[in-house]
Amino acid sequence: MSDSANDSELGRSKKSSTPPEHLQHLLNLGWSPKSPLIQKYVLKFRLESKLAEWEKLQSASSNFKNG
């Protein structure tokens, strides 16, 4: 394998993930659930319930921290 082929793989996770896992990863990195890219991803993979669940957990966590 050439060096350029190895370079193209830098930064990519070698672990495959499912669409719900990838969505959670992006949200945990700080992506806004309202961003167009996240919304498109949610629609493409029918992850509306996963997004709603994540938002509910974030809201509960925020309330716990502030309460």
Secondary structure by P-SEA (a helix, b strand, c coil): ccaaaaaaacccccccccaaaaaaaaaaaccccccaaaaaaaaaacaaaaaaaaaaaaaaaaaaaac
